[in-house]
Amino acid sequence: MISDTSTLQIAEEDIALGENERIDDLLLRGRKIIQNTKEFCFSIDAVLLAHYPQYHANWRVMDLGTGTGVMPLLIADKVREIHGIELNPVMVDLARRNVTLNQLQGKITIKSGDYRNIRDIYPAECFDCVIANPPYRPVADGTLSALKGVASARHELTATLKDVVRAARYLLKFRGRFAMVHLPERLGEIVVAMHENQIEIKRLQLVQPKPSKPSNLLLVEGVVGGASGGMKAEVPLIIHREDGTYTDEVLSIYNLSRDGKASCGI
């Protein structure tokens, strides 16, 4: 297990890679992640979501549909333990290898399974926080990728919005937190699905690609058993300046200074 002050040094030449695999630097204490270019590779939405909740050091956290395990790797130092569940066997293998690669076996547990059947995998109300970066689009919306893993990550082929919210509610303790990244156009569905599962939205932040562009992502956090009302609509997060460079807010999330150098810690 990595302590809060240690930095892991991994030589890329010492990492065994399979076909179509690559190594990416997480810019966090030397941590790296193996990804498969024929599967779904994480993007900025996962990084933004990982940084959105205000974690507590004693929390147990669940990542529904963890993929390569990127969010557990990013937040492992902030919580007591984090679990990830994943249906795609290729991604399960990658996630487990990434945990081992970064020597985080004492903090992160990856399970193979379908969170639509979460009752068969975990007991009820055993987590303090659940995070999810689910498929954004209904099957009928847009063109499906020819790559099965990518298609399932983008479209609701294996799980719907209601499925992910239902699983989160089952796992969460009373007053537990559920945080998700999704599309602004589905906010109405999100509000209804969370309310029907006793989760009330308390924080909401729109994400804009540039100051002049409309929002294309939505970060939302709800509380199990929370009172209706009292939602905080936060200042939108803008990803790029008009010249295409990252804003200071995003650079701080990626642990980069304006000159592009990595800083220490999350």
N, C-alpha and C positions, 0 to 999 in steps of 0.2 A: 504494500500500500504506500502511495506517495504522500508525504507530509505536505502541509501548506507551503512550506518554504523551500522544498527541494525542486530541482530541475532534472528531468530525465533526458539523458543524451542517448540518442539512437542513431547508429550509422546505417544509412540506407542500404549499403552494400551487404549488410548482415541480415536483411529482411528477405525472407523467401516469398516470392510473388508467383502467382499462377497466371494462366493465360488471361489476357485482357485486364490485368490488375495494375494499379498504379499506387504511388504513395503521395499523400498530401500532408503538408505541415499545418497543424492547427494553431500555430503561433501561441502556444500555451505550454510553458515549462517543458519544452522539447517534445511534446506529444505529437504523434503522427497517426495518420489513419490510412488504411488500405481500402481502396474502392475498386469496383469492377466497372469498366467503361460500357459493358453490355447490360448493366443493371442501372437502377436509379442512383445517381450520385447526389449527395446533399448540396444544397445551395444556401443563399443568404437567409431564407425564411427560417431554416432550422437554427441558424446561429442567433437570429433575432429572438426567436421563441425561447431558446436556452437561457438568454439573458433577461427575459421579461419578468418572471416571478421574483419576488423578494424572498429568497430561501432562508430557512433557519437551519442551524448546524445539526439539530437533532432530528430532522425530517427523514422519513422514508419516501422516496419519490418513484413514480412509475412513468415510463415512457411507452405509450401505446403505439405500436408500429415503429419500432426503433430503427429499422433499416440497418445501416452500418454501425449503429451505436454512437453516432457523433454527439448527440445531446448528452448522454451519460458521460462521455469523455470530457465535455466542456464544463459540466457542473459537479463533477465528482468531489472536488475539494470543498464545495459549499454545503454538502448535506451528509447525513450519517451513512446512508446507502441509497443506491438507485438500481431499479430493476428495469429491464427492457424486454418487451415481448414482440415477436416478429413471426409472420406467417411464411414468408419466402425463405426456403432452406438455404439458398445461396447467401442471402443477407444475414441469416442467423450465423452461418459459418464465419462470414466476414466480421460480424460484430464480436463474436467470441474471440477471434484472433486479434482484433483490435484491443480488446480488454487485456489479453495476455501480453501483447506487444508493448503496451504502456504500463504493465505491471499493476493493474488496478483490480485484480481478482478479489481483493479484500473489500472493495467498495461497490463493484458493479456485478450484477447477475443478469445474464441473458437467457431467456427461455424461448423455446420454439412453441408456437401455438397461435390460435385464432382468438382474438379478443372478443369476438362475438360469442364465444363459449367460455368467457372469463370465469364463470362460476365453477367450471371444472378444473381450473388452474390455480386460483387464489381464493382464500377466504374473504368474506365480505368486510369492508371498512377497515382495511389494514394499512392504508397509505395516507400520508399527510398531504401529498400533492401529486397530481397527475398532469402530465404534459402530453400534447399530441399535435403532430403535424400530419393530419389525415389527407386522403385523396380529396382534392378540391371540387371536382366536377362530376355531376351525374353522368351515367354512361352515355346518354343521348346528347350530351353537350360537347361538341368538338370532335376532332379526329383522334382515334386511339392510336397510340404508338405501336409500331410493329414489334417492339421488344416487350415481351410479356411483363417483365419486372417493372419497366418504366410505365407501362399502361396501368398496372395495378396501383402504382404510387400516385398517379395523376387523376385517375378516374375511379369511381366507386364500384369497381368490379367485385371486390371481396368484402367491402364494408362501407356502410353509408354514414352520413353525419349523425343520424340517430343512433347507429350502432356504437360509434365512438363515445358519444355523450353518455349513453346507457352504461357502457363498460366503466367509464370514469366514475359515475355515481356509485356503482357497485363497489368499487375499490376504495372510495374516499370515506374517511371518518367524518363525523359531524363537524362542521366548520372547516373541513379540508378545502384545499384550493385546486381548481381545475383551470389550466391555461392552454390556449390553443391558438394556432395561426391558421387563417383561412382567407376567403375572398370577401371583400366588402359587400358584393352583390348578394351574398347569402346570409347577411346579418339577421334578417327577419327570421329565417329558419333556425339560426343559431340561438336566438333569444327564446324561441318557442321550445326547441329541443332541451335547452338547459332548464328552463322553467318547469317543464313537464317532469324533469328528473331532480327536482328540488335544489337546483343550482341557480343562484341569482348572480347576474353579471355585476361586478363592482368596479372593474377597470376596462377601458377600451382605448386602443390607440391605432389610428390609421397610419399606413406606411405609404409614402409617395416616392416614386423613383427619382423625381426632380421637383424643385419648387413649382415649376409651371405645369407639371403633369398631375392628373387625377390619381387618387389612391388605388393601388392594385393589390394590397395586402391589408389584413386586419389582425391585430393582436388583441386577445380578449382573455380576461380572467374572472372566474366566478367563484362563489363560496357556497358550499353545501349548507342548507338551512339558513342562508342569509335573508334578511328582510328585503322585501320589494323596494325598489328605489335606491337612491344613494349612489348611483353609478358615477364614476369619475371619467369624463371624456378628456383624455390627455392630449397634449400638444402633438400634432402629427410628427412622425419620424421621417425625415427626408434622407434618402440614401445618397444621392449624388448632387453636387453643385451643378449649375448650368453648364460648366465647362467639362463635366464628366468625371471630375475627381470626387472622392468620397468626402462627405461632410465630417466635421469633427466628432459628431455623435457616433457615426458608424466607425470611424477610425478608433475611437475608444473601445467600442465593442470588440473589434478585431485586434485590439492590443497593438495598434500601430500609431506612430507619431505622424505628423504632417509630412516628414521626409521619407516615410515608408518603413522606418525601423521598428521592429517589434519591441514592445515594452514587457514588463514582468508581471505576470498574473492576469487574472480575469478582471 
